[in-house]
């Protein structure tokens, strides 16, 4: 919910879907319920987020897949969301608009 709010608040056409500790970032506004919902998805946006997160010490799969470890604490998750917020703010012009 925090990640999707971050994307929506910044007006970018990116969303996250998933359940529990497994999620995926999609280059569309969302919601994503099936394959048809990601038609025209921006792979470039996922690539940019992947590289920028990697530079900040956070690894997600290049295709946008995220698997959170159950050993993570709130501070770790807050750091991840903060890094993602910085990326979205700094790269907004390069990300698809909502």
RAUR-V414112 format. One record per backbone hydrogen bond with DSSP energy under -0.5 kcal/mol. NH is the residue of the N-H (numbers start at 1). CO is the residue of the C=O. E is the energy in kcal/mol with one decimal. If there is no record, write none. Layout:
BEGIN
nh=NH co=CO e=E
nh=NH co=CO e=E
END
This chain:
BEGIN
nh=5 co=1 e=-2.4
nh=6 co=2 e=-2.1
nh=7 co=3 e=-2.2
nh=8 co=4 e=-2.6
nh=9 co=5 e=-3.0
nh=10 co=6 e=-1.2
nh=11 co=8 e=-1.4
nh=12 co=7 e=-2.0
nh=13 co=96 e=-3.2
nh=14 co=12 e=-1.9
nh=15 co=26 e=-2.1
nh=17 co=24 e=-2.3
nh=19 co=22 e=-1.9
nh=22 co=19 e=-2.0
nh=23 co=66 e=-2.6
nh=24 co=17 e=-2.7
nh=25 co=64 e=-1.9
nh=26 co=15 e=-3.3
nh=28 co=26 e=-0.9
nh=33 co=31 e=-0.6
nh=37 co=34 e=-1.2
nh=38 co=35 e=-1.5
nh=39 co=36 e=-1.1
nh=41 co=38 e=-2.1
nh=42 co=27 e=-1.1
nh=43 co=41 e=-1.0
nh=46 co=42 e=-1.1
nh=47 co=43 e=-2.3
nh=48 co=44 e=-2.4
nh=49 co=45 e=-2.4
nh=50 co=46 e=-2.7
nh=51 co=47 e=-2.5
nh=52 co=48 e=-2.4
nh=53 co=49 e=-2.7
nh=54 co=50 e=-2.4
nh=55 co=51 e=-2.0
nh=56 co=52 e=-1.0
nh=57 co=54 e=-1.6
nh=58 co=53 e=-2.9
nh=60 co=58 e=-0.5
nh=61 co=65 e=-2.8
nh=64 co=61 e=-2.4
nh=66 co=23 e=-3.4
nh=68 co=21 e=-3.1
nh=68 co=66 e=-0.5
nh=72 co=69 e=-1.6
nh=76 co=73 e=-0.8
nh=77 co=73 e=-1.9
nh=78 co=74 e=-2.9
nh=79 co=75 e=-2.0
nh=80 co=76 e=-2.0
nh=81 co=77 e=-2.5
nh=82 co=78 e=-2.4
nh=83 co=79 e=-2.3
nh=84 co=80 e=-2.4
nh=85 co=81 e=-2.4
nh=86 co=82 e=-2.2
nh=87 co=83 e=-2.1
nh=88 co=84 e=-2.6
nh=89 co=85 e=-2.4
nh=90 co=86 e=-2.6
nh=91 co=87 e=-2.4
nh=92 co=88 e=-0.6
nh=92 co=89 e=-0.5
nh=94 co=91 e=-2.0
nh=95 co=91 e=-1.0
nh=95 co=92 e=-0.8
nh=98 co=11 e=-2.5
END
